Amino acid sequence: MIIDEAIEVLKIEAEGILKLADRIDDSFQKMIDLIFNAKGRVIVGGIGKSGIVGRKIVATLNSTGTRSLFLHPVEAMHGDLGIVSRNDIFLPLSNSGETDELNILVSSIRRIGCIVIAFTGDKNSTLAKNSDIVIDVGVEREACPFGLAPTASTTALLAMGDALAVVLINKKQFKPSDFKKIHPGGMLGQRLSSKVKDIMLTGESVPLVSVGAYMNEAIKIIDRFELGTVIVVRDDNILAGIITDGDIRRCVAKKRPVYELPVKDVMSKKPRTVGPDSPAYDALNIMERHEITILPITDLSGKVVGILHLHDILGKGDFKFNGV
């Protein structure tokens, strides 16, 4: 019985979110354009559970490059309204759209000159009628058996806030390196603040092939290590080049006998590299700038001492320290 009830709650909330997708329209596009071009901040307001969701939306926006703050409707009417400027965009959150404190605040916000974009479950509500743009976050039913406690409605509200933040990430071309600047204490911030030698693969975890070898051997090594690449070395592990999956695909596309080719005829001869003492932040910038996912790590003599994959920086998959 308990398990069945829990499953039903999850189904109701998932259903509420999925139905939002059918309602994404030009209003969402207009909202994104307005926020992207705004000179001010995004100010989010809400009461009760909507207010709690609003704080989370603000936190997500701030952490992904969109300046935001939360404004409590009651506190706003007792002096905090002073933080609002006409260049800001106000996002009031209310499932019913009839929250008195919020609607009173909207009237004051409009007098300042802000654009108002409402997240509400009722497109005919007072809040909707007093807003420039309305984003429909309505759900057919709450997960609460009495239909009283905000459950599916707040989940839908939160999901729409995430949709807003993620679309803005892409439109602003917000990068992991930008994320690092404002997350010095987070997991990604810690990774990016590390030295390359702290996160690179070393020893037997580095795919190497001799510059005198043929592609049949190189392909076997790429397949075995599953990094999509093999580093080509001369004597004493001096870097000679690199071969990636992309190089092999290009050979196949040109109908070249890839298995029979010498490694030196396929490799990129001057791959980008970093040193083991370089900050991971610098390695990530190189990857972003040149649209690559792998970097050979070399010492001052040009000897290969490791390899760094983008996933090892971002923490996807099995994160390893020094190949362990």
VEXDREN-2710 file (C-alpha; in Angstrom, 1 decimal):
% VEXDREN-2710
k/r/px/py/pz
1/MET/0.0/0.0/0.0
2/ILE/2.7/2.5/1.0
3/ILE/4.8/1.7/-2.0
4/ASP/1.8/2.0/-4.3
5/GLU/1.0/5.4/-2.9
6/ALA/4.6/6.6/-3.3
7/ILE/4.6/5.4/-6.9
8/GLU/1.3/7.2/-7.6
9/VAL/2.7/10.5/-6.2
10/LEU/5.7/10.3/-8.5
11/LYS/3.5/9.5/-11.5
12/ILE/1.3/12.5/-10.8
13/GLU/4.2/14.8/-10.5
14/ALA/5.9/13.4/-13.6
15/GLU/2.7/13.8/-15.5
16/GLY/2.4/17.4/-14.5
17/ILE/5.9/18.2/-15.8
18/LEU/5.4/16.4/-19.1
19/LYS/2.3/18.3/-19.9
20/LEU/4.2/21.5/-19.5
21/ALA/6.1/20.6/-22.6
22/ASP/3.0/20.9/-24.7
23/ARG/2.5/24.4/-23.5
24/ILE/5.9/25.9/-24.3
25/ASP/5.1/28.5/-27.0
26/ASP/6.2/32.0/-28.2
27/SER/5.7/33.4/-24.7
28/PHE/8.7/31.3/-23.5
29/GLN/10.8/32.6/-26.4
30/LYS/9.8/36.2/-25.6
31/MET/10.7/35.7/-22.0
32/ILE/14.2/34.3/-22.9
33/ASP/14.9/37.2/-25.3
34/LEU/13.8/39.8/-22.7
35/ILE/15.9/38.3/-19.9
36/PHE/18.9/37.8/-22.2
37/ASN/18.8/41.5/-23.3
38/ALA/17.9/43.0/-20.0
39/LYS/20.2/45.5/-18.4
40/GLY/19.0/44.7/-14.9
41/ARG/18.4/41.6/-12.9
42/VAL/15.7/39.0/-12.7
43/ILE/13.7/39.5/-9.5
44/VAL/11.6/36.6/-8.4
45/GLY/8.7/36.9/-5.9
46/GLY/6.4/34.5/-4.2
47/ILE/4.6/33.5/-1.0
48/GLY/4.7/30.3/0.9
49/LYS/5.7/27.2/-1.1
50/SER/6.0/29.3/-4.3
51/GLY/8.4/31.5/-2.4
52/ILE/10.6/28.6/-1.5
53/VAL/10.6/27.4/-5.1
54/GLY/11.4/31.0/-6.1
55/ARG/14.5/31.0/-3.9
56/LYS/15.7/27.9/-5.6
57/ILE/15.1/29.4/-9.1
58/VAL/17.1/32.4/-8.1
59/ALA/20.0/30.3/-6.8
60/THR/20.0/28.3/-10.1
61/LEU/20.0/31.5/-12.2
62/ASN/22.8/33.1/-10.2
63/SER/24.9/30.0/-10.4
64/THR/24.6/29.9/-14.2
65/GLY/25.3/33.5/-15.1
66/THR/22.0/35.3/-14.8
67/ARG/22.0/37.9/-12.0
68/SER/18.9/37.4/-9.9
69/LEU/17.5/37.9/-6.4
70/PHE/14.4/36.9/-4.4
71/LEU/12.0/39.6/-3.2
72/HIS/9.5/38.7/-0.5
73/PRO/6.2/40.4/-1.3
74/VAL/5.5/41.5/2.3
75/GLU/9.0/42.7/3.0
76/ALA/8.9/44.5/-0.4
77/MET/5.9/46.6/0.7
78/HIS/7.8/47.6/3.9
79/GLY/10.9/49.0/2.2
80/ASP/12.6/46.2/0.2
81/LEU/11.0/47.5/-2.9
82/GLY/13.9/50.0/-3.0
83/ILE/16.1/47.3/-4.6
84/VAL/14.0/47.2/-7.7
85/SER/14.9/49.3/-10.7
86/ARG/13.1/49.9/-14.0
87/ASN/15.7/47.8/-15.9
88/ASP/14.8/44.7/-13.9
89/ILE/12.4/41.9/-14.9
90/PHE/10.0/40.7/-12.3
91/LEU/8.9/37.0/-12.1
92/PRO/6.0/36.6/-9.8
93/LEU/5.2/32.9/-8.9
94/SER/1.7/31.8/-8.0
95/ASN/-0.2/28.7/-8.9
96/SER/-3.6/30.3/-8.3
97/GLY/-2.6/33.8/-9.5
98/GLU/-4.8/35.2/-6.7
99/THR/-2.2/35.7/-3.9
100/ASP/-3.2/39.1/-2.6
101/GLU/0.3/40.1/-1.3
102/LEU/1.9/39.2/-4.6
103/ASN/-0.7/41.0/-6.7
104/ILE/-0.3/44.2/-4.6
105/LEU/3.4/44.0/-5.2
106/VAL/2.9/43.5/-9.0
107/SER/1.0/46.8/-9.1
108/SER/3.9/48.6/-7.4
109/ILE/6.5/46.9/-9.7
110/ARG/4.6/48.0/-12.8
111/ARG/4.7/51.6/-11.6
112/ILE/8.4/51.4/-11.4
113/GLY/8.5/50.4/-15.0
114/CYS/9.6/46.7/-14.8
115/ILE/8.5/44.0/-17.2
116/VAL/6.4/41.4/-15.4
117/ILE/6.5/37.8/-16.5
118/ALA/4.1/35.6/-14.4
119/PHE/4.5/31.9/-13.7
120/THR/1.0/30.8/-12.9
121/GLY/-1.4/27.9/-13.2
122/ASP/-4.3/30.1/-14.2
123/LYS/-4.0/32.2/-17.3
124/ASN/-7.2/34.1/-16.4
125/SER/-6.1/35.0/-12.9
126/THR/-5.6/38.5/-11.6
127/LEU/-1.8/38.0/-11.8
128/ALA/-2.0/36.9/-15.4
129/LYS/-4.1/39.9/-16.4
130/ASN/-1.5/42.3/-14.8
131/SER/1.5/40.7/-16.4
132/ASP/3.2/41.4/-19.7
133/ILE/3.9/37.7/-20.4
134/VAL/2.3/34.6/-18.8
135/ILE/4.0/31.3/-18.6
136/ASP/1.5/28.5/-17.9
137/VAL/2.7/26.1/-15.2
138/GLY/-0.8/24.7/-14.3
139/VAL/-1.3/21.0/-13.4
140/GLU/-4.5/19.0/-13.6
141/ARG/-4.2/17.7/-10.1
142/GLU/-2.0/17.8/-7.0
143/ALA/-0.4/14.6/-5.6
144/CYS/-1.9/15.5/-2.2
145/PRO/-5.0/13.3/-1.8
146/PHE/-7.0/16.3/-0.6
147/GLY/-5.8/18.5/-3.5
148/LEU/-4.7/21.1/-0.9
149/ALA/-1.0/20.8/-0.3
150/PRO/1.1/22.2/-3.2
151/THR/2.9/19.2/-4.6
152/ALA/2.6/18.6/-8.3
153/SER/2.1/22.4/-8.8
154/THR/5.3/23.3/-7.1
155/THR/7.2/20.6/-8.9
156/ALA/6.0/22.0/-12.2
157/LEU/6.9/25.5/-11.2
158/LEU/10.4/24.3/-10.2
159/ALA/10.8/22.5/-13.5
160/MET/9.8/25.5/-15.5
161/GLY/12.4/27.5/-13.6
162/ASP/15.0/25.0/-14.5
163/ALA/14.0/25.2/-18.2
164/LEU/14.4/28.9/-18.0
165/ALA/17.9/28.7/-16.5
166/VAL/19.2/26.0/-18.8
167/VAL/18.0/27.7/-22.0
168/LEU/19.7/30.9/-20.8
169/ILE/22.9/28.9/-20.2
170/ASN/23.0/28.0/-23.8
171/LYS/21.9/31.4/-25.1
172/LYS/24.6/33.1/-23.0
173/GLN/27.2/30.5/-24.1
174/PHE/27.9/30.0/-20.4
175/LYS/30.9/27.6/-20.1
176/PRO/32.3/25.3/-17.4
177/SER/35.1/27.8/-16.9
178/ASP/32.5/30.5/-16.2
179/PHE/30.9/28.2/-13.7
180/LYS/34.2/27.8/-12.0
181/LYS/34.6/31.5/-11.4
182/ILE/31.4/31.6/-9.3
183/HIS/31.7/28.2/-7.7
184/PRO/35.2/28.2/-6.1
185/GLY/34.0/26.0/-3.3
186/GLY/31.9/23.5/-5.3
187/MET/32.9/20.1/-6.7
188/LEU/33.6/21.5/-10.2
189/GLY/35.4/24.5/-8.7
190/GLN/37.7/22.2/-6.7
191/ARG/38.5/20.1/-9.9
192/LEU/39.3/23.2/-11.9
193/SER/41.5/24.6/-9.1
194/SER/43.5/21.4/-9.1
195/LYS/46.7/20.8/-11.0
196/VAL/46.6/18.7/-14.1
197/LYS/48.9/16.2/-12.5
198/ASP/46.2/15.6/-9.8
199/ILE/43.6/14.4/-12.2
200/MET/45.4/13.2/-15.3
201/LEU/45.8/9.5/-16.2
202/THR/49.3/8.2/-16.0
203/GLY/51.4/5.0/-16.4
204/GLU/49.7/2.0/-17.9
205/SER/46.4/4.0/-18.2
206/VAL/47.9/6.1/-21.0
207/PRO/47.3/4.8/-24.6
208/LEU/50.6/4.9/-26.4
209/VAL/51.8/3.7/-29.8
210/SER/55.2/3.9/-31.5
211/VAL/55.6/6.4/-34.4
212/GLY/56.9/3.4/-36.4
213/ALA/53.8/1.3/-35.9
214/TYR/50.9/0.7/-38.3
215/MET/47.3/1.7/-37.9
216/ASN/46.1/-1.9/-37.2
217/GLU/48.0/-1.7/-33.9
218/ALA/46.9/1.8/-33.1
219/ILE/43.2/0.9/-33.6
220/LYS/43.6/-2.0/-31.2
221/ILE/45.0/0.3/-28.6
222/ILE/42.2/2.9/-29.1
223/ASP/39.7/0.1/-28.7
224/ARG/41.3/-1.3/-25.5
225/PHE/41.7/2.0/-23.7
226/GLU/38.2/3.4/-24.7
227/LEU/39.4/7.0/-24.6
228/GLY/38.8/7.5/-28.4
229/THR/42.5/8.3/-28.9
230/VAL/46.1/7.1/-28.9
231/ILE/49.2/9.2/-28.3
232/VAL/52.0/8.6/-30.8
233/VAL/55.5/8.7/-29.3
234/ARG/59.2/8.5/-30.4
235/ASP/61.9/6.9/-28.4
236/ASP/61.8/7.7/-24.7
237/ASN/58.1/8.6/-24.9
238/ILE/58.8/11.9/-26.7
239/LEU/55.5/13.2/-28.2
240/ALA/55.2/12.7/-31.9
241/GLY/51.5/13.2/-32.5
242/ILE/48.0/12.0/-31.7
243/ILE/45.4/9.9/-33.4
244/THR/41.7/10.2/-32.6
245/ASP/38.5/8.4/-33.7
246/GLY/37.9/11.4/-35.9
247/ASP/41.1/10.8/-37.8
248/ILE/40.1/7.2/-38.4
249/ARG/36.7/8.2/-39.6
250/ARG/38.2/10.7/-42.1
251/CYS/40.4/7.9/-43.5
252/VAL/37.5/5.6/-43.9
253/ALA/35.4/8.4/-45.6
254/LYS/38.3/8.9/-48.1
255/LYS/38.3/5.1/-48.7
256/ARG/41.9/4.9/-47.6
257/PRO/43.2/1.4/-46.5
258/VAL/43.3/2.5/-42.9
259/TYR/44.6/-0.7/-41.3
260/GLU/47.5/-0.8/-43.7
261/LEU/48.6/2.8/-43.2
262/PRO/51.7/3.8/-41.1
263/VAL/50.7/5.7/-37.9
264/LYS/52.8/8.7/-39.0
265/ASP/50.6/9.1/-42.1
266/VAL/47.4/9.5/-40.1
267/MET/48.4/11.3/-36.8
268/SER/48.1/15.0/-36.1
269/LYS/51.7/16.0/-35.7
270/LYS/51.3/19.0/-33.5
271/PRO/48.6/18.3/-30.9
272/ARG/47.8/20.7/-28.1
273/THR/49.5/19.9/-24.8
274/VAL/49.7/21.2/-21.3
275/GLY/52.2/20.5/-18.5
276/PRO/51.5/18.5/-15.4
277/ASP/51.8/21.5/-13.2
278/SER/49.3/23.6/-15.2
279/PRO/46.0/24.4/-13.5
280/ALA/43.1/22.2/-14.7
281/TYR/41.3/25.5/-15.4
282/ASP/43.9/26.2/-18.2
283/ALA/43.5/22.8/-19.7
284/LEU/39.7/23.3/-19.8
285/ASN/40.1/26.6/-21.6
286/ILE/42.3/25.0/-24.2
287/MET/39.8/22.2/-24.8
288/GLU/37.0/24.8/-25.1
289/ARG/38.9/27.1/-27.4
290/HIS/40.0/24.3/-29.8
291/GLU/36.9/22.1/-29.4
292/ILE/38.9/19.0/-28.3
293/THR/38.3/16.5/-25.5
294/ILE/41.8/15.0/-25.0
295/LEU/45.2/16.6/-24.1
296/PRO/48.5/14.8/-24.0
297/ILE/50.4/15.9/-20.9
298/THR/54.1/16.5/-21.5
299/ASP/57.1/17.6/-19.4
300/LEU/59.6/20.3/-20.5
301/SER/61.5/17.8/-22.6
302/GLY/58.4/16.9/-24.6
303/LYS/58.1/13.5/-22.9
304/VAL/54.5/12.2/-22.4
305/VAL/53.8/11.8/-18.7
306/GLY/50.0/11.5/-18.9
307/ILE/46.8/12.2/-20.7
308/LEU/43.8/14.3/-19.6
309/HIS/40.2/13.8/-20.8
310/LEU/37.5/16.4/-20.5
311/HIS/35.4/13.9/-18.5
312/ASP/38.2/13.8/-15.8
313/ILE/37.9/17.5/-15.4
314/LEU/34.1/17.6/-15.3
315/GLY/33.8/14.5/-13.2
316/LYS/31.7/12.4/-15.6
317/GLY/32.1/8.7/-15.6
318/ASP/34.8/7.2/-13.4
319/PHE/36.8/10.0/-12.0
320/LYS/40.4/9.0/-11.3
321/PHE/43.3/10.5/-9.5
322/ASN/46.7/9.7/-11.2
323/GLY/45.1/6.7/-12.9
324/VAL/44.2/5.0/-9.6
END
